[in-house]
Amino acid sequence: MTKRSCFFALVFALTYLGVAGAQYPILDTIADKVVHKYEQSSYERLWEKKGQPKSPREQEAIQILRNDPNRRAAFINRVAAPIANKMFECGMIP
C-alpha cells in the first residue's frame, strides 16, 4: 500500500468515526454529563443516590434508551467504563 492510499484510508476512517460518533449528539451530551457526575461524586453521594426516584427527564431518557437498542448501545458504550471504574473504586462492585 502506498503512502497516498494509507493517507486516504486514514482520512476515510476518521471521517466515518466522526460521523458515527455524531449520530446522537444529544445522547453524547447526556452521556458526558453522566460520566462527569460519576467522576465528580464522592463515594457517599453515589451510595445516597442509589435507589432514589429519577426525575421526569431522567425517566424520559431511560424510556428512550429502552425503546431504541441502537441508542442504548451507543449510550452504554460511552458511560460503561467510567462508571464501572468509579463503582470499583467505591467498593460497589467486587
PAVEXLUM-823220 format. One record per residue: residue in three letters; residue number from 1; x negated, y, z negated of N, C-alpha, C in turn. Coordinates in steps of 0.05 Angstrom, whole numbers, plus 5000, padded with zeros to 4 digits. Each point is the difference from the previous one (the first is absolute). Layout:
! PAVEXLUM-823220
+------+-----+------+------+------+------+------+------+------+------+------+
! type ! seq !  npx !  npy !  npz ! capx ! capy ! capz !  cpx !  cpy !  cpz !
+------+-----+------+------+------+------+------+------+------+------+------+
!  ALA ! NUM !    X !    Y !    Z !    X !    Y !    Z !    X !    Y !    Z !
...
+------+-----+------+------+------+------+------+------+------+------+------+
//
This chain:
! PAVEXLUM-823220
+------+-----+------+------+------+------+------+------+------+------+------+
! type ! seq !  npx !  npy !  npz ! capx ! capy ! capz !  cpx !  cpy !  cpz !
+------+-----+------+------+------+------+------+------+------+------+------+
!  MET !   1 ! 4983 ! 4977 ! 5000 ! 5017 ! 5023 ! 5000 ! 4982 ! 5025 ! 5000 !
!  THR !   2 ! 5007 ! 5019 ! 5017 ! 4984 ! 5024 ! 5002 ! 5007 ! 5019 ! 4977 !
!  LYS !   3 ! 4983 ! 5020 ! 4996 ! 5005 ! 5020 ! 4980 ! 5026 ! 5015 ! 5006 !
!  ARG !   4 ! 5005 ! 5005 ! 5025 ! 5024 ! 5014 ! 5008 ! 5025 ! 4983 ! 4993 !
!  SER !   5 ! 5000 ! 4974 ! 5006 ! 5023 ! 4984 ! 4994 ! 5004 ! 4997 ! 4970 !
!  CYS !   6 ! 4978 ! 4999 ! 4985 ! 5002 ! 4999 ! 4970 ! 5013 ! 5026 ! 4990 !
!  PHE !   7 ! 4991 ! 5022 ! 5012 ! 5011 ! 5026 ! 4992 ! 5030 ! 5001 ! 5004 !
!  PHE !   8 ! 5009 ! 4992 ! 5024 ! 5028 ! 5000 ! 5006 ! 5016 ! 4981 ! 4983 !
!  ALA !   9 ! 4988 ! 4977 ! 4994 ! 5014 ! 4981 ! 4982 ! 5003 ! 5012 ! 4972 !
!  LEU !  10 ! 4979 ! 5013 ! 4991 ! 5002 ! 5013 ! 4974 ! 5020 ! 5022 ! 4999 !
!  VAL !  11 ! 5001 ! 5017 ! 5021 ! 5020 ! 5022 ! 5002 ! 5028 ! 4988 ! 5000 !
!  PHE !  12 ! 5004 ! 4979 ! 5016 ! 5026 ! 4987 ! 5001 ! 5008 ! 4989 ! 4973 !
!  ALA !  13 ! 4982 ! 4987 ! 4986 ! 5006 ! 4988 ! 4974 ! 5007 ! 5022 ! 4980 !
!  LEU !  14 ! 4985 ! 5021 ! 4999 ! 5005 ! 5022 ! 4981 ! 5026 ! 5014 ! 5007 !
!  THR !  15 ! 5007 ! 5003 ! 5025 ! 5025 ! 5012 ! 5008 ! 5023 ! 4983 ! 4991 !
!  TYR !  16 ! 4997 ! 4973 ! 5005 ! 5021 ! 4982 ! 4992 ! 5004 ! 5000 ! 4970 !
!  LEU !  17 ! 4979 ! 5000 ! 4985 ! 5002 ! 5000 ! 4971 ! 5013 ! 5026 ! 4990 !
!  GLY !  18 ! 4993 ! 5022 ! 5013 ! 5011 ! 5026 ! 4992 ! 5030 ! 5001 ! 5005 !
!  VAL !  19 ! 5009 ! 4989 ! 5023 ! 5028 ! 5000 ! 5006 ! 5015 ! 4981 ! 4981 !
!  ALA !  20 ! 4988 ! 4976 ! 4996 ! 5012 ! 4980 ! 4982 ! 5002 ! 5011 ! 4972 !
!  GLY !  21 ! 4980 ! 5014 ! 4991 ! 5001 ! 5012 ! 4973 ! 5020 ! 5022 ! 4997 !
!  ALA !  22 ! 5006 ! 5014 ! 5022 ! 5019 ! 5022 ! 4999 ! 5028 ! 4991 ! 5007 !
!  GLN !  23 ! 5005 ! 4975 ! 5001 ! 5026 ! 4990 ! 5007 ! 5021 ! 5008 ! 4980 !
!  TYR !  24 ! 4993 ! 5001 ! 4974 ! 5019 ! 5007 ! 4979 ! 4988 ! 5023 ! 4983 !
!  PRO !  25 ! 4999 ! 5024 ! 5010 ! 4987 ! 5022 ! 4985 ! 5012 ! 5005 ! 4973 !
!  ILE !  26 ! 5026 ! 4999 ! 4997 ! 5013 ! 5004 ! 4974 ! 4992 ! 4978 ! 4981 !
!  LEU !  27 ! 5000 ! 4976 ! 5010 ! 4992 ! 4977 ! 4984 ! 4972 ! 5003 ! 4991 !
!  ASP !  28 ! 4982 ! 5010 ! 5017 ! 4972 ! 5004 ! 4993 ! 4998 ! 5021 ! 4977 !
!  THR !  29 ! 5017 ! 5020 ! 5001 ! 5000 ! 5021 ! 4979 ! 5009 ! 4987 ! 4973 !
!  ILE !  30 ! 5021 ! 4985 ! 5002 ! 5010 ! 4987 ! 4975 ! 4980 ! 4980 ! 4989 !
!  ALA !  31 ! 4987 ! 4985 ! 5018 ! 4980 ! 4981 ! 4991 ! 4977 ! 5014 ! 4987 !
!  ASP !  32 ! 4991 ! 5023 ! 5011 ! 4979 ! 5016 ! 4988 ! 5007 ! 5009 ! 4972 !
!  LYS !  33 ! 5026 ! 5009 ! 4997 ! 5009 ! 5009 ! 4973 ! 5000 ! 4977 ! 4980 !
!  VAL !  34 ! 5009 ! 4977 ! 5009 ! 5001 ! 4976 ! 4982 ! 4971 ! 4993 ! 4991 !
!  VAL !  35 ! 4982 ! 4999 ! 5019 ! 4972 ! 4993 ! 4994 ! 4989 ! 5021 ! 4981 !
!  HIS !  36 ! 5005 ! 5026 ! 5005 ! 4990 ! 5021 ! 4983 ! 5011 ! 4997 ! 4971 !
!  LYS !  37 ! 5026 ! 4994 ! 4999 ! 5013 ! 4996 ! 4973 ! 4986 ! 4978 ! 4985 !
!  TYR !  38 ! 4995 ! 4978 ! 5013 ! 4987 ! 4978 ! 4986 ! 4971 ! 5007 ! 4993 !
!  GLU !  39 ! 4986 ! 5013 ! 5017 ! 4972 ! 5007 ! 4995 ! 4997 ! 5020 ! 4977 !
!  GLN !  40 ! 5020 ! 5018 ! 4998 ! 4998 ! 5021 ! 4980 ! 5013 ! 4994 ! 4973 !
!  SER !  41 ! 5017 ! 4979 ! 5000 ! 5014 ! 4993 ! 4975 ! 4983 ! 4985 ! 4981 !
!  SER !  42 ! 5005 ! 5005 ! 4975 ! 4986 ! 4985 ! 4979 ! 5013 ! 4972 ! 4998 !
!  TYR !  43 ! 4986 ! 4982 ! 4987 ! 5011 ! 4973 ! 4996 ! 5026 ! 5001 ! 4985 !
!  GLU !  44 ! 5001 ! 5017 ! 4979 ! 5024 ! 5003 ! 4984 ! 5024 ! 5010 ! 5016 !
!  ARG !  45 ! 4995 ! 5019 ! 5017 ! 5021 ! 5012 ! 5016 ! 5011 ! 4979 ! 5020 !
!  LEU !  46 ! 4983 ! 4983 ! 5011 ! 5010 ! 4979 ! 5018 ! 5017 ! 4980 ! 4985 !
!  TRP !  47 ! 4992 ! 4993 ! 4975 ! 5016 ! 4982 ! 4985 ! 5027 ! 5012 ! 4993 !
!  GLU !  48 ! 5000 ! 5026 ! 4993 ! 5025 ! 5014 ! 4994 ! 5020 ! 5001 ! 5023 !
!  LYS !  49 ! 4989 ! 5004 ! 5024 ! 5017 ! 5003 ! 5024 ! 5011 ! 4973 ! 5009 !
!  LYS !  50 ! 4987 ! 4978 ! 4992 ! 5009 ! 4974 ! 5008 ! 5028 ! 4994 ! 4990 !
!  GLY !  51 ! 5018 ! 4994 ! 5018 ! 5027 ! 4993 ! 4992 ! 5019 ! 5023 ! 4998 !
!  GLN !  52 ! 4990 ! 5025 ! 5002 ! 5018 ! 5023 ! 4999 ! 5016 ! 5003 ! 5026 !
!  PRO !  53 ! 5024 ! 5011 ! 4998 ! 5016 ! 5003 ! 5024 ! 4986 ! 5019 ! 5021 !
!  LYS !  54 ! 5005 ! 4994 ! 5025 ! 4988 ! 5016 ! 5022 ! 5019 ! 5024 ! 5006 !
!  SER !  55 ! 4987 ! 5021 ! 5010 ! 5016 ! 5023 ! 5008 ! 5016 ! 4993 ! 5026 !
!  PRO !  56 ! 5020 ! 5015 ! 5006 ! 5015 ! 4995 ! 5025 ! 4983 ! 5000 ! 5025 !
!  ARG !  57 ! 4980 ! 5018 ! 5001 ! 4981 ! 5000 ! 5023 ! 4984 ! 4974 ! 5002 !
!  GLU !  58 ! 4990 ! 4991 ! 4976 ! 4985 ! 4976 ! 5000 ! 5017 ! 4976 ! 5008 !
!  GLN !  59 ! 5025 ! 4999 ! 4990 ! 5018 ! 4979 ! 5007 ! 5006 ! 4999 ! 5030 !
!  GLU !  60 ! 5003 ! 5024 ! 5012 ! 5004 ! 5002 ! 5029 ! 4976 ! 4990 ! 5015 !
!  ALA !  61 ! 4976 ! 5007 ! 4992 ! 4976 ! 4991 ! 5013 ! 4997 ! 4970 ! 4998 !
!  ILE !  62 ! 5006 ! 4989 ! 4976 ! 4998 ! 4971 ! 4996 ! 5020 ! 4986 ! 5019 !
!  GLN !  63 ! 5024 ! 5011 ! 5002 ! 5020 ! 4988 ! 5018 ! 4991 ! 5000 ! 5029 !
!  ILE !  64 ! 4988 ! 5022 ! 5009 ! 4989 ! 5002 ! 5027 ! 4979 ! 4978 ! 5004 !
!  LEU !  65 ! 4982 ! 4997 ! 4981 ! 4979 ! 4979 ! 5002 ! 5012 ! 4972 ! 5000 !
!  ARG !  66 ! 5022 ! 4996 ! 4985 ! 5012 ! 4973 ! 5000 ! 5013 ! 4994 ! 5027 !
!  ASN !  67 ! 5011 ! 5021 ! 5013 ! 5014 ! 4996 ! 5025 ! 4982 ! 4999 ! 5025 !
!  ASP !  68 ! 4976 ! 5009 ! 4997 ! 4982 ! 5002 ! 5023 ! 4973 ! 4986 ! 4994 !
!  PRO !  69 ! 4997 ! 4975 ! 5009 ! 4976 ! 4985 ! 4993 ! 4975 ! 5013 ! 5011 !
!  ASN !  70 ! 5001 ! 5013 ! 5022 ! 4976 ! 5013 ! 5011 ! 4991 ! 5023 ! 4983 !
!  ARG !  71 ! 5019 ! 5016 ! 4991 ! 4993 ! 5023 ! 4982 ! 4989 ! 4989 ! 4974 !
!  ARG !  72 ! 5014 ! 4979 ! 4990 ! 4991 ! 4988 ! 4974 ! 4972 ! 4990 ! 5002 !
!  ALA !  73 ! 4993 ! 4986 ! 5022 ! 4973 ! 4990 ! 5004 ! 4980 ! 5023 ! 5001 !
!  ALA !  74 ! 5007 ! 5021 ! 5015 ! 4982 ! 5023 ! 5002 ! 4995 ! 5013 ! 4972 !
!  PHE !  75 ! 5022 ! 5002 ! 4985 ! 4998 ! 5012 ! 4973 ! 4983 ! 4983 ! 4982 !
!  ILE !  76 ! 5006 ! 4975 ! 4999 ! 4985 ! 4982 ! 4982 ! 4971 ! 4999 ! 5008 !
!  ASN !  77 ! 4994 ! 5000 ! 5026 ! 4972 ! 5000 ! 5008 ! 4985 ! 5025 ! 4990 !
!  ARG !  78 ! 5014 ! 5022 ! 4998 ! 4987 ! 5025 ! 4991 ! 4996 ! 5001 ! 4969 !
!  VAL !  79 ! 5020 ! 4988 ! 4985 ! 4999 ! 5004 ! 4971 ! 4990 ! 4976 ! 4984 !
!  ALA !  80 ! 4999 ! 4977 ! 5012 ! 4995 ! 4975 ! 4985 ! 4973 ! 5000 ! 4986 !
!  ALA !  81 ! 4979 ! 5005 ! 5014 ! 4973 ! 4999 ! 4988 ! 4997 ! 5020 ! 4977 !
!  PRO !  82 ! 5006 ! 5026 ! 5004 ! 4996 ! 5019 ! 4978 ! 5017 ! 4993 ! 4975 !
!  ILE !  83 ! 5025 ! 4991 ! 5005 ! 5018 ! 4993 ! 4977 ! 4990 ! 4976 ! 4986 !
!  ALA !  84 ! 4992 ! 4979 ! 5015 ! 4990 ! 4976 ! 4988 ! 4975 ! 5005 ! 4984 !
!  ASN !  85 ! 4982 ! 5017 ! 5010 ! 4976 ! 5007 ! 4986 ! 5006 ! 5014 ! 4973 !
!  LYS !  86 ! 5018 ! 5019 ! 5001 ! 5008 ! 5014 ! 4975 ! 5013 ! 4981 ! 4980 !
!  MET !  87 ! 5018 ! 4983 ! 5010 ! 5013 ! 4981 ! 4982 ! 4979 ! 4981 ! 4988 !
!  PHE !  88 ! 4981 ! 4992 ! 5015 ! 4979 ! 4982 ! 4990 ! 4984 ! 5014 ! 4978 !
!  GLU !  89 ! 4992 ! 5026 ! 5005 ! 4985 ! 5015 ! 4980 ! 5016 ! 5004 ! 4975 !
!  CYS !  90 ! 5027 ! 5002 ! 5002 ! 5017 ! 5005 ! 4977 ! 5007 ! 4974 ! 4985 !
!  GLY !  91 ! 4992 ! 4977 ! 5011 ! 5007 ! 4975 ! 4988 ! 5028 ! 4991 ! 5005 !
!  MET !  92 ! 5013 ! 5012 ! 5021 ! 5027 ! 4993 ! 5006 ! 5002 ! 4975 ! 5017 !
!  ILE !  93 ! 4978 ! 4993 ! 5013 ! 4999 ! 4975 ! 5015 ! 4973 ! 4987 ! 4992 !
!  PRO !  94 ! 5000 ! 4973 ! 5000 ! 4975 ! 4986 ! 4992 ! 4977 ! 5005 ! 5018 !
+------+-----+------+------+------+------+------+------+------+------+------+
//
